[in-house]
């Protein structure tokens, strides 16, 4: 009877310890799996953000090119007007 109780206690202890270690390994694997899923979701979100930003950068670069062309056009027009004004001033000074 005492031997049966000792055997039952030892068997329970071995079962408890085994269950603890097996459960710990399983929990660790589940945690790793959850971490991988979270990383994959994060990558997906960041990829969407990158794609969106890439599109915005393309739009902004096109706008910059357009504005640079407009600045060049206005500089040319400004130079023409300056030349015309200078020519007008010369003619006016000759008449005076």
C-alpha positions in Angstrom: 0.0 0.0 0.0 2.8 2.4 0.9 4.6 1.3 -2.2 1.5 1.9 -4.3 1.3 5.5 -2.9 5.0 6.1 -3.6 4.6 4.8 -7.1 1.5 7.0 -7.7 3.3 10.1 -6.4 6.4 9.3 -8.6 4.2 8.6 -11.6 2.3 11.8 -11.0 5.5 13.8 -10.7 7.0 12.4 -13.8 3.7 13.0 -15.7 3.6 16.6 -14.4 7.2 17.3 -15.3 6.8 15.7 -18.8 3.6 17.7 -19.4 5.3 20.9 -18.3 8.2 20.5 -20.7 6.0 19.3 -23.6 3.6 22.2 -23.0 6.5 24.7 -22.8 7.9 23.5 -26.1 4.4 23.7 -27.7 3.9 27.2 -26.3 7.3 28.3 -27.6 6.4 27.0 -31.1 3.0 28.7 -31.0 4.7 31.9 -29.9 7.2 31.6 -32.7 4.4 31.0 -35.2 2.5 34.0 -33.9 5.7 36.1 -34.2 6.1 35.0 -37.8 2.5 35.8 -38.6 2.9 39.3 -37.0 6.1 39.9 -39.0 4.4 38.8 -42.2 1.4 41.2 -41.5 3.8 44.0 -40.7 5.7 43.4 -44.0 2.4 43.5 -45.9 1.4 46.8 -44.3 4.9 48.3 -44.9 4.8 47.1 -48.5 1.5 48.8 -49.1 2.9 52.0 -47.6 6.0 51.8 -49.8 3.9 51.2 -52.9 1.7 54.2 -52.0 4.7 56.4 -51.3 6.3 55.3 -54.5 3.3 56.5 -56.4 3.3 59.8 -54.6 7.0 60.3 -55.3 6.4 59.6 -59.1 3.6 62.2 -59.1 5.7 64.7 -57.2 8.6 64.2 -59.6 6.4 64.8 -62.6 5.1 68.0 -60.9 8.7 69.1 -60.2 9.6 68.5 -63.9 6.5 70.5 -64.9 7.4 73.4 -62.6 11.0 73.4 -63.7 9.8 73.7 -67.4 7.5 76.6 -66.4 10.4 78.3 -64.5 12.6 78.0 -67.6 9.8 79.4 -69.8 9.3 82.3 -67.4 13.0 83.1 -67.3 13.1 83.2 -71.1 10.1 85.5 -71.1 11.6 87.7 -68.4 14.8 88.0 -70.4 12.9 89.0 -73.5 11.0 91.6 -71.6 14.2 93.0 -70.0 15.7 93.2 -73.4 12.6 95.0 -74.7 12.7 97.4 -71.8 16.4 98.1 -72.3 15.8 98.8 -76.0 12.9 101.1 -75.2 15.0 103.0 -72.6 17.8 103.4 -75.2 15.4 104.8 -77.8 13.9 107.1 -75.3 17.3 108.4 -74.3 18.2 109.0 -77.9 15.1 111.1 -78.4 15.8 113.2 -75.3 
